[in-house]
């Protein structure tokens, strides 16, 4: 039986000789990951209220009941 080689899930940057370059890339990755997670949460919880607000500001002015009813 051949032994299996498993790769770890750690974040390591290979091929970077300069330490500051690697930390900049890691910082950029962490920041973009953080920003995308926050954007996903904002979009998830803000979409329906945004649609209701846009509907309330349209002409003719509907009542909130008309916006929320399925008919």
trRosetta pair geometry for C-beta under 8 A, 3 or more apart (Angstrom, degrees):
i j d omega theta_ij theta_ji phi_ij phi_ji
11 26 7.0 115 140 -128 127 106
11 29 8.0 -179 -161 102 138 148
13 16 5.0 10 129 4 114 132
13 22 4.4 168 80 -146 147 106
13 25 6.1 117 -117 80 148 132
13 26 6.5 -107 -37 -58 132 101
16 19 7.6 107 131 -96 111 28
16 21 5.4 -160 -157 90 113 107
16 22 3.9 132 115 -68 160 105
16 25 7.4 -139 -87 19 148 138
17 21 7.8 34 60 40 57 132
18 21 4.2 75 81 3 107 111
18 22 7.1 175 91 -9 60 84
19 22 5.9 -59 -154 38 36 109
19 23 6.3 30 154 -16 70 108
20 23 5.7 -56 -145 40 35 109
20 24 6.2 40 154 -25 66 104
21 24 5.7 -53 -150 32 30 113
21 25 6.6 28 153 -17 63 104
22 25 5.8 -53 -149 36 33 110
22 26 6.3 31 153 -17 66 108
23 26 5.5 -53 -144 40 35 112
23 27 6.0 39 154 -23 66 106
24 27 5.7 -52 -145 36 29 112
24 28 6.3 30 154 -19 63 106
25 28 5.7 -55 -148 37 30 111
25 29 6.3 30 153 -19 64 106
26 29 5.7 -53 -147 37 31 111
26 30 6.2 30 155 -18 65 107
27 30 5.8 -55 -146 38 29 110
27 31 6.1 28 156 -18 65 109
28 31 5.8 -55 -143 38 28 110
28 32 6.2 23 160 -15 64 108
29 32 6.1 -59 -145 39 26 105
29 33 6.2 27 157 -19 63 110
30 33 5.8 -57 -147 38 28 111
30 34 6.2 29 155 -20 64 108
31 34 5.7 -55 -148 37 30 112
31 35 6.2 28 155 -19 66 108
32 35 5.6 -52 -143 38 32 111
32 36 6.3 31 158 -18 65 106
33 36 6.0 -56 -147 37 28 108
33 37 6.5 29 155 -19 62 106
34 37 5.9 -58 -152 35 29 111
34 38 6.5 25 154 -15 65 107
35 38 5.8 -56 -149 38 31 109
35 39 6.2 32 153 -20 66 108
36 39 5.5 -52 -142 37 33 113
36 40 6.4 39 155 -24 64 103
37 40 5.7 -52 -151 31 31 113
37 41 6.7 27 153 -15 63 104
38 41 5.8 -56 -151 37 34 109
38 42 6.2 32 153 -18 68 108
39 42 5.7 -54 -143 39 32 111
39 43 6.1 32 157 -18 65 108
40 43 5.9 -56 -146 38 27 109
40 44 6.2 31 154 -24 63 109
41 44 5.6 -53 -145 33 30 114
41 45 6.4 1 167 5 65 109
42 45 6.7 -72 -143 50 23 89
42 46 5.3 -3 171 0 65 131
43 46 6.3 -68 -119 49 18 98
43 47 6.0 37 177 -51 61 102
44 47 7.1 -48 -155 -2 12 109
45 49 7.8 13 149 6 63 117
46 49 5.9 -67 -153 50 49 107
46 50 5.6 53 153 -29 80 110
47 50 5.8 -63 -152 35 26 113
47 51 6.6 24 154 -18 64 105
48 51 5.6 -50 -147 34 35 112
48 52 6.5 36 154 -18 65 103
49 52 5.6 -54 -147 37 36 112
49 53 6.3 35 155 -19 68 105
50 53 5.8 -53 -146 36 31 110
50 54 6.3 29 156 -16 65 106
51 54 5.8 -55 -145 39 30 109
51 55 6.2 31 154 -19 64 110
52 55 5.6 -57 -147 39 29 113
52 56 6.3 31 155 -22 65 106
52 64 7.7 33 -166 -136 113 85
52 67 5.7 101 -134 149 79 143
52 68 7.7 18 -113 -69 116 83
53 56 5.7 -53 -146 34 31 111
53 57 6.6 19 157 -10 63 110
54 57 6.0 -66 -149 42 30 104
54 58 6.8 43 151 -41 64 102
55 58 5.7 -45 -151 10 35 118
55 62 6.5 -40 158 47 97 124
55 67 4.8 126 119 -123 143 123
56 61 7.2 28 -171 -151 55 80
56 62 7.2 -104 -107 61 48 80
56 64 7.3 2 -95 -87 112 74
56 67 6.8 -39 -64 -57 76 156
58 61 7.5 160 79 -95 53 44
58 62 7.5 11 67 4 99 98
62 66 4.2 -114 -177 80 115 130
62 67 5.5 133 105 -51 128 86
63 66 5.0 98 57 3 75 101
63 67 7.5 -143 97 -3 43 87
64 67 5.6 -56 -153 36 39 112
64 68 6.2 21 157 -8 71 112
65 68 6.2 -68 -144 45 28 100
65 69 6.0 31 161 -30 67 110
66 69 6.0 -47 -134 27 28 111
